[in-house]
Amino acid sequence: MQNETQWLEDFLPLMRCPDTHQPLRRATAEECAQHQVDAALATADGTRLFVIDAGIPILLPRQP
């Protein structure tokens, strides 16, 4: 999965959570295991997780 998302390294400093506007980072292995996903991005404080599906992060805001 890392090769498939290598392009993210260039864009990650620019990416923000659609809800909180916090910077995003790669989710740790523990966070991915906890949510049962292979790869994800997480907010800086770890409260939101965005799954990476087929190399594309799914950055959808929470529904009201």
mmCIF file as gemmi writes it, N, C-alpha and C atoms, coordinates in Angstrom:
data_model
loop_
_atom_site.group_PDB
_atom_site.id
_atom_site.type_symbol
_atom_site.label_atom_id
_atom_site.label_alt_id
_atom_site.label_comp_id
_atom_site.label_asym_id
_atom_site.label_entity_id
_atom_site.label_seq_id
_atom_site.pdbx_PDB_ins_code
_atom_site.Cartn_x
_atom_site.Cartn_y
_atom_site.Cartn_z
_atom_site.occupancy
_atom_site.B_iso_or_equiv
_atom_site.pdbx_formal_charge
_atom_site.auth_seq_id
_atom_site.auth_asym_id
_atom_site.pdbx_PDB_model_num
ATOM 1 N N . MET Axp A 1 ? 0.829 -1.206 0 1 0 ? 1 A 1
ATOM 2 C CA . MET Axp A 1 ? 0 0 0 1 0 ? 1 A 1
ATOM 3 C C . MET Axp A 1 ? 0.863 1.254 0 1 0 ? 1 A 1
ATOM 4 N N . GLN Axp A 2 ? 2.022 1.207 0.617 1 0 ? 2 A 1
ATOM 5 C CA . GLN Axp A 2 ? 2.895 2.38 0.699 1 0 ? 2 A 1
ATOM 6 C C . GLN Axp A 2 ? 3.263 2.898 -0.69 1 0 ? 2 A 1
ATOM 7 N N . ASN Axp A 3 ? 3.641 2.015 -1.632 1 0 ? 3 A 1
ATOM 8 C CA . ASN Axp A 3 ? 3.974 2.44 -2.989 1 0 ? 3 A 1
ATOM 9 C C . ASN Axp A 3 ? 2.797 3.108 -3.671 1 0 ? 3 A 1
ATOM 10 N N . GLU Axp A 4 ? 1.608 2.571 -3.436 1 0 ? 4 A 1
ATOM 11 C CA . GLU Axp A 4 ? 0.394 3.088 -4.066 1 0 ? 4 A 1
ATOM 12 C C . GLU Axp A 4 ? 0.063 4.498 -3.582 1 0 ? 4 A 1
ATOM 13 N N . THR Axp A 5 ? 0.515 4.852 -2.393 1 0 ? 5 A 1
ATOM 14 C CA . THR Axp A 5 ? 0.19 6.162 -1.827 1 0 ? 5 A 1
ATOM 15 C C . THR Axp A 5 ? 1.419 7.055 -1.659 1 0 ? 5 A 1
ATOM 16 N N . GLN Axp A 6 ? 2.495 6.719 -2.322 1 0 ? 6 A 1
ATOM 17 C CA . GLN Axp A 6 ? 3.72 7.517 -2.194 1 0 ? 6 A 1
ATOM 18 C C . GLN Axp A 6 ? 3.486 8.972 -2.608 1 0 ? 6 A 1
ATOM 19 N N . TRP Axp A 7 ? 2.606 9.208 -3.567 1 0 ? 7 A 1
ATOM 20 C CA . TRP Axp A 7 ? 2.315 10.568 -4.015 1 0 ? 7 A 1
ATOM 21 C C . TRP Axp A 7 ? 1.783 11.447 -2.89 1 0 ? 7 A 1
ATOM 22 N N . LEU Axp A 8 ? 1.179 10.812 -1.869 1 0 ? 8 A 1
ATOM 23 C CA . LEU Axp A 8 ? 0.618 11.569 -0.753 1 0 ? 8 A 1
ATOM 24 C C . LEU Axp A 8 ? 1.674 12.366 0.004 1 0 ? 8 A 1
ATOM 25 N N . GLU Axp A 9 ? 2.905 11.879 0.021 1 0 ? 9 A 1
ATOM 26 C CA . GLU Axp A 9 ? 3.954 12.564 0.78 1 0 ? 9 A 1
ATOM 27 C C . GLU Axp A 9 ? 4.112 14.012 0.328 1 0 ? 9 A 1
ATOM 28 N N . ASP Axp A 10 ? 3.929 14.271 -0.964 1 0 ? 10 A 1
ATOM 29 C CA . ASP Axp A 10 ? 4.044 15.639 -1.478 1 0 ? 10 A 1
ATOM 30 C C . ASP Axp A 10 ? 2.863 16.514 -1.063 1 0 ? 10 A 1
ATOM 31 N N . PHE Axp A 11 ? 1.691 15.905 -0.942 1 0 ? 11 A 1
ATOM 32 C CA . PHE Axp A 11 ? 0.477 16.667 -0.673 1 0 ? 11 A 1
ATOM 33 C C . PHE Axp A 11 ? 0.067 16.686 0.796 1 0 ? 11 A 1
ATOM 34 N N . LEU Axp A 12 ? 0.555 15.769 1.582 1 0 ? 12 A 1
ATOM 35 C CA . LEU Axp A 12 ? 0.134 15.648 2.978 1 0 ? 12 A 1
ATOM 36 C C . LEU Axp A 12 ? 0.292 16.952 3.765 1 0 ? 12 A 1
ATOM 37 N N . PRO Axp A 13 ? 1.361 17.709 3.583 1 0 ? 13 A 1
ATOM 38 C CA . PRO Axp A 13 ? 1.467 18.973 4.334 1 0 ? 13 A 1
ATOM 39 C C . PRO Axp A 13 ? 0.36 19.979 4.001 1 0 ? 13 A 1
ATOM 40 N N . LEU Axp A 14 ? -0.287 19.818 2.867 1 0 ? 14 A 1
ATOM 41 C CA . LEU Axp A 14 ? -1.345 20.737 2.453 1 0 ? 14 A 1
ATOM 42 C C . LEU Axp A 14 ? -2.742 20.254 2.829 1 0 ? 14 A 1
ATOM 43 N N . MET Axp A 15 ? -2.874 18.982 3.169 1 0 ? 15 A 1
ATOM 44 C CA . MET Axp A 15 ? -4.19 18.386 3.401 1 0 ? 15 A 1
ATOM 45 C C . MET Axp A 15 ? -4.698 18.687 4.807 1 0 ? 15 A 1
ATOM 46 N N . ARG Axp A 16 ? -6.005 18.911 4.903 1 0 ? 16 A 1
ATOM 47 C CA . ARG Axp A 16 ? -6.653 19.225 6.174 1 0 ? 16 A 1
ATOM 48 C C . ARG Axp A 16 ? -7.933 18.405 6.314 1 0 ? 16 A 1
ATOM 49 N N . CYS Axp A 17 ? -8.326 18.2 7.561 1 0 ? 17 A 1
ATOM 50 C CA . CYS Axp A 17 ? -9.592 17.527 7.862 1 0 ? 17 A 1
ATOM 51 C C . CYS Axp A 17 ? -10.732 18.419 7.377 1 0 ? 17 A 1
ATOM 52 N N . PRO Axp A 18 ? -11.727 17.856 6.675 1 0 ? 18 A 1
ATOM 53 C CA . PRO Axp A 18 ? -12.835 18.678 6.196 1 0 ? 18 A 1
ATOM 54 C C . PRO Axp A 18 ? -13.735 19.2 7.319 1 0 ? 18 A 1
ATOM 55 N N . ASP Axp A 19 ? -13.664 18.607 8.499 1 0 ? 19 A 1
ATOM 56 C CA . ASP Axp A 19 ? -14.501 19.04 9.625 1 0 ? 19 A 1
ATOM 57 C C . ASP Axp A 19 ? -13.777 20.007 10.556 1 0 ? 19 A 1
ATOM 58 N N . THR Axp A 20 ? -12.582 19.624 10.997 1 0 ? 20 A 1
ATOM 59 C CA . THR Axp A 20 ? -11.876 20.401 12.016 1 0 ? 20 A 1
ATOM 60 C C . THR Axp A 20 ? -10.782 21.288 11.448 1 0 ? 20 A 1
ATOM 61 N N . HIS Axp A 21 ? -10.406 21.046 10.21 1 0 ? 21 A 1
ATOM 62 C CA . HIS Axp A 21 ? -9.333 21.779 9.525 1 0 ? 21 A 1
ATOM 63 C C . HIS Axp A 21 ? -7.959 21.538 10.153 1 0 ? 21 A 1
ATOM 64 N N . GLN Axp A 22 ? -7.842 20.475 10.929 1 0 ? 22 A 1
ATOM 65 C CA . GLN Axp A 22 ? -6.545 20.088 11.476 1 0 ? 22 A 1
ATOM 66 C C . GLN Axp A 22 ? -5.684 19.493 10.367 1 0 ? 22 A 1
ATOM 67 N N . PRO Axp A 23 ? -4.364 19.596 10.5 1 0 ? 23 A 1
ATOM 68 C CA . PRO Axp A 23 ? -3.485 18.91 9.541 1 0 ? 23 A 1
ATOM 69 C C . PRO Axp A 23 ? -3.703 17.402 9.614 1 0 ? 23 A 1
ATOM 70 N N . LEU Axp A 24 ? -3.452 16.727 8.503 1 0 ? 24 A 1
ATOM 71 C CA . LEU Axp A 24 ? -3.573 15.271 8.46 1 0 ? 24 A 1
ATOM 72 C C . LEU Axp A 24 ? -2.189 14.639 8.457 1 0 ? 24 A 1
ATOM 73 N N . ARG Axp A 25 ? -2.14 13.419 8.937 1 0 ? 25 A 1
ATOM 74 C CA . ARG Axp A 25 ? -0.911 12.622 8.971 1 0 ? 25 A 1
ATOM 75 C C . ARG Axp A 25 ? -1.289 11.196 8.618 1 0 ? 25 A 1
ATOM 76 N N . ARG Axp A 26 ? -0.284 10.386 8.307 1 0 ? 26 A 1
ATOM 77 C CA . ARG Axp A 26 ? -0.556 8.958 8.086 1 0 ? 26 A 1
ATOM 78 C C . ARG Axp A 26 ? -0.955 8.33 9.422 1 0 ? 26 A 1
ATOM 79 N N . ALA Axp A 27 ? -1.993 7.533 9.401 1 0 ? 27 A 1
ATOM 80 C CA . ALA Axp A 27 ? -2.421 6.827 10.612 1 0 ? 27 A 1
ATOM 81 C C . ALA Axp A 27 ? -1.375 5.781 10.972 1 0 ? 27 A 1
ATOM 82 N N . THR Axp A 28 ? -1.193 5.567 12.255 1 0 ? 28 A 1
ATOM 83 C CA . THR Axp A 28 ? -0.244 4.56 12.71 1 0 ? 28 A 1
ATOM 84 C C . THR Axp A 28 ? -0.799 3.165 12.449 1 0 ? 28 A 1
ATOM 85 N N . ALA Axp A 29 ? 0.06 2.174 12.539 1 0 ? 29 A 1
ATOM 86 C CA . ALA Axp A 29 ? -0.373 0.786 12.366 1 0 ? 29 A 1
ATOM 87 C C . ALA Axp A 29 ? -1.42 0.421 13.417 1 0 ? 29 A 1
ATOM 88 N N . GLU Axp A 30 ? -1.244 0.939 14.624 1 0 ? 30 A 1
ATOM 89 C CA . GLU Axp A 30 ? -2.202 0.658 15.706 1 0 ? 30 A 1
ATOM 90 C C . GLU Axp A 30 ? -3.566 1.267 15.394 1 0 ? 30 A 1
ATOM 91 N N . GLU Axp A 31 ? -3.584 2.498 14.88 1 0 ? 31 A 1
ATOM 92 C CA . GLU Axp A 31 ? -4.852 3.137 14.533 1 0 ? 31 A 1
ATOM 93 C C . GLU Axp A 31 ? -5.544 2.388 13.405 1 0 ? 31 A 1
ATOM 94 N N . CYS Axp A 32 ? -4.782 1.97 12.405 1 0 ? 32 A 1
ATOM 95 C CA . CYS Axp A 32 ? -5.362 1.205 11.298 1 0 ? 32 A 1
ATOM 96 C C . CYS Axp A 32 ? -5.935 -0.122 11.798 1 0 ? 32 A 1
ATOM 97 N N . ALA Axp A 33 ? -5.205 -0.799 12.664 1 0 ? 33 A 1
ATOM 98 C CA . ALA Axp A 33 ? -5.681 -2.08 13.206 1 0 ? 33 A 1
ATOM 99 C C . ALA Axp A 33 ? -6.944 -1.877 14.033 1 0 ? 33 A 1
ATOM 100 N N . GLN Axp A 34 ? -6.972 -0.817 14.808 1 0 ? 34 A 1
ATOM 101 C CA . GLN Axp A 34 ? -8.143 -0.54 15.646 1 0 ? 34 A 1
ATOM 102 C C . GLN Axp A 34 ? -9.392 -0.332 14.808 1 0 ? 34 A 1
ATOM 103 N N . HIS Axp A 35 ? -9.235 0.29 13.643 1 0 ? 35 A 1
ATOM 104 C CA . HIS Axp A 35 ? -10.371 0.558 12.764 1 0 ? 35 A 1
ATOM 105 C C . HIS Axp A 35 ? -10.504 -0.476 11.657 1 0 ? 35 A 1
ATOM 106 N N . GLN Axp A 36 ? -9.652 -1.478 11.68 1 0 ? 36 A 1
ATOM 107 C CA . GLN Axp A 36 ? -9.667 -2.591 10.724 1 0 ? 36 A 1
ATOM 108 C C . GLN Axp A 36 ? -9.57 -2.115 9.275 1 0 ? 36 A 1
ATOM 109 N N . VAL Axp A 37 ? -8.58 -1.244 9.026 1 0 ? 37 A 1
ATOM 110 C CA . VAL Axp A 37 ? -8.301 -0.763 7.674 1 0 ? 37 A 1
ATOM 111 C C . VAL Axp A 37 ? -6.823 -0.971 7.375 1 0 ? 37 A 1
ATOM 112 N N . ASP Axp A 38 ? -6.49 -1.046 6.095 1 0 ? 38 A 1
ATOM 113 C CA . ASP Axp A 38 ? -5.095 -1.24 5.692 1 0 ? 38 A 1
ATOM 114 C C . ASP Axp A 38 ? -4.284 0.038 5.772 1 0 ? 38 A 1
ATOM 115 N N . ALA Axp A 39 ? -4.879 1.15 5.369 1 0 ? 39 A 1
ATOM 116 C CA . ALA Axp A 39 ? -4.175 2.433 5.356 1 0 ? 39 A 1
ATOM 117 C C . ALA Axp A 39 ? -5.183 3.549 5.556 1 0 ? 39 A 1
ATOM 118 N N . ALA Axp A 40 ? -4.733 4.622 6.199 1 0 ? 40 A 1
ATOM 119 C CA . ALA Axp A 40 ? -5.62 5.743 6.466 1 0 ? 40 A 1
ATOM 120 C C . ALA Axp A 40 ? -4.804 6.983 6.787 1 0 ? 40 A 1
ATOM 121 N N . LEU Axp A 41 ? -5.491 8.102 6.756 1 0 ? 41 A 1
ATOM 122 C CA . LEU Axp A 41 ? -4.947 9.358 7.254 1 0 ? 41 A 1
ATOM 123 C C . LEU Axp A 41 ? -5.712 9.686 8.523 1 0 ? 41 A 1
ATOM 124 N N . ALA Axp A 42 ? -5.049 10.37 9.443 1 0 ? 42 A 1
ATOM 125 C CA . ALA Axp A 42 ? -5.675 10.742 10.71 1 0 ? 42 A 1
ATOM 126 C C . ALA Axp A 42 ? -5.446 12.219 10.963 1 0 ? 42 A 1
ATOM 127 N N . THR Axp A 43 ? -6.335 12.81 11.753 1 0 ? 43 A 1
ATOM 128 C CA . THR Axp A 43 ? -6.125 14.189 12.162 1 0 ? 43 A 1
ATOM 129 C C . THR Axp A 43 ? -4.952 14.24 13.13 1 0 ? 43 A 1
ATOM 130 N N . ALA Axp A 44 ? -4.409 15.425 13.318 1 0 ? 44 A 1
ATOM 131 C CA . ALA Axp A 44 ? -3.248 15.591 14.189 1 0 ? 44 A 1
ATOM 132 C C . ALA Axp A 44 ? -3.503 15.045 15.594 1 0 ? 44 A 1
ATOM 133 N N . ASP Axp A 45 ? -4.737 15.222 16.096 1 0 ? 45 A 1
ATOM 134 C CA . ASP Axp A 45 ? -5.045 14.733 17.442 1 0 ? 45 A 1
ATOM 135 C C . ASP Axp A 45 ? -5.585 13.303 17.451 1 0 ? 45 A 1
ATOM 136 N N . GLY Axp A 46 ? -5.751 12.706 16.27 1 0 ? 46 A 1
ATOM 137 C CA . GLY Axp A 46 ? -6.177 11.313 16.177 1 0 ? 46 A 1
ATOM 138 C C . GLY Axp A 46 ? -7.655 11.061 16.366 1 0 ? 46 A 1
ATOM 139 N N . THR Axp A 47 ? -8.466 12.107 16.397 1 0 ? 47 A 1
ATOM 140 C CA . THR Axp A 47 ? -9.9 11.906 16.632 1 0 ? 47 A 1
ATOM 141 C C . THR Axp A 47 ? -10.673 11.512 15.381 1 0 ? 47 A 1
ATOM 142 N N . ARG Axp A 48 ? -10.122 11.788 14.203 1 0 ? 48 A 1
ATOM 143 C CA . ARG Axp A 48 ? -10.784 11.426 12.945 1 0 ? 48 A 1
ATOM 144 C C . ARG Axp A 48 ? -9.839 10.599 12.103 1 0 ? 48 A 1
ATOM 145 N N . LEU Axp A 49 ? -10.398 9.618 11.403 1 0 ? 49 A 1
ATOM 146 C CA . LEU Axp A 49 ? -9.61 8.743 10.549 1 0 ? 49 A 1
ATOM 147 C C . LEU Axp A 49 ? -10.262 8.701 9.17 1 0 ? 49 A 1
ATOM 148 N N . PHE Axp A 50 ? -9.45 8.822 8.134 1 0 ? 50 A 1
ATOM 149 C CA . PHE Axp A 50 ? -9.937 8.81 6.755 1 0 ? 50 A 1
ATOM 150 C C . PHE Axp A 50 ? -9.266 7.661 6.025 1 0 ? 50 A 1
ATOM 151 N N . VAL Axp A 51 ? -10.066 6.717 5.588 1 0 ? 51 A 1
ATOM 152 C CA . VAL Axp A 51 ? -9.574 5.511 4.922 1 0 ? 51 A 1
ATOM 153 C C . VAL Axp A 51 ? -8.958 5.876 3.574 1 0 ? 51 A 1
ATOM 154 N N . ILE Axp A 52 ? -7.891 5.174 3.22 1 0 ? 52 A 1
ATOM 155 C CA . ILE Axp A 52 ? -7.303 5.288 1.889 1 0 ? 52 A 1
ATOM 156 C C . ILE Axp A 52 ? -7.778 4.083 1.102 1 0 ? 52 A 1
ATOM 157 N N . ASP Axp A 53 ? -8.561 4.332 0.07 1 0 ? 53 A 1
ATOM 158 C CA . ASP Axp A 53 ? -9.154 3.266 -0.745 1 0 ? 53 A 1
ATOM 159 C C . ASP Axp A 53 ? -8.543 3.304 -2.139 1 0 ? 53 A 1
ATOM 160 N N . ALA Axp A 54 ? -7.884 2.229 -2.539 1 0 ? 54 A 1
ATOM 161 C CA . ALA Axp A 54 ? -7.234 2.128 -3.85 1 0 ? 54 A 1
ATOM 162 C C . ALA Axp A 54 ? -6.273 3.289 -4.082 1 0 ? 54 A 1
ATOM 163 N N . GLY Axp A 55 ? -5.579 3.697 -3.018 1 0 ? 55 A 1
ATOM 164 C CA . GLY Axp A 55 ? -4.585 4.757 -3.126 1 0 ? 55 A 1
ATOM 165 C C . GLY Axp A 55 ? -5.134 6.163 -3.014 1 0 ? 55 A 1
ATOM 166 N N . ILE Axp A 56 ? -6.451 6.299 -2.808 1 0 ? 56 A 1
ATOM 167 C CA . ILE Axp A 56 ? -7.085 7.615 -2.735 1 0 ? 56 A 1
ATOM 168 C C . ILE Axp A 56 ? -7.691 7.822 -1.352 1 0 ? 56 A 1
ATOM 169 N N . PRO Axp A 57 ? -7.285 8.881 -0.641 1 0 ? 57 A 1
ATOM 170 C CA . PRO Axp A 57 ? -7.889 9.155 0.668 1 0 ? 57 A 1
ATOM 171 C C . PRO Axp A 57 ? -9.333 9.639 0.487 1 0 ? 57 A 1
ATOM 172 N N . ILE Axp A 58 ? -10.222 9.086 1.274 1 0 ? 58 A 1
ATOM 173 C CA . ILE Axp A 58 ? -11.641 9.451 1.22 1 0 ? 58 A 1
ATOM 174 C C . ILE Axp A 58 ? -11.871 10.511 2.297 1 0 ? 58 A 1
ATOM 175 N N . LEU Axp A 59 ? -11.869 11.774 1.882 1 0 ? 59 A 1
ATOM 176 C CA . LEU Axp A 59 ? -11.943 12.893 2.824 1 0 ? 59 A 1
ATOM 177 C C . LEU Axp A 59 ? -13.352 13.485 2.858 1 0 ? 59 A 1
ATOM 178 N N . LEU Axp A 60 ? -14.291 12.688 3.306 1 0 ? 60 A 1
ATOM 179 C CA . LEU Axp A 60 ? -15.681 13.146 3.393 1 0 ? 60 A 1
ATOM 180 C C . LEU Axp A 60 ? -15.955 13.691 4.787 1 0 ? 60 A 1
ATOM 181 N N . PRO Axp A 61 ? -16.646 14.834 4.874 1 0 ? 61 A 1
ATOM 182 C CA . PRO Axp A 61 ? -16.987 15.372 6.199 1 0 ? 61 A 1
ATOM 183 C C . PRO Axp A 61 ? -18.048 14.501 6.867 1 0 ? 61 A 1
ATOM 184 N N . ARG Axp A 62 ? -18.134 14.632 8.179 1 0 ? 62 A 1
ATOM 185 C CA . ARG Axp A 62 ? -19.178 13.918 8.916 1 0 ? 62 A 1
ATOM 186 C C . ARG Axp A 62 ? -20.53 14.466 8.532 1 0 ? 62 A 1
ATOM 187 N N . GLN Axp A 63 ? -21.51 13.595 8.524 1 0 ? 63 A 1
ATOM 188 C CA . GLN Axp A 63 ? -22.883 14.011 8.21 1 0 ? 63 A 1
ATOM 189 C C . GLN Axp A 63 ? -23.501 14.613 9.466 1 0 ? 63 A 1
ATOM 190 N N . PRO Axp A 64 ? -24.251 15.714 9.328 1 0 ? 64 A 1
ATOM 191 C CA . PRO Axp A 64 ? -24.891 16.35 10.509 1 0 ? 64 A 1
ATOM 192 C C . PRO Axp A 64 ? -25.947 15.478 11.128 1 0 ? 64 A 1
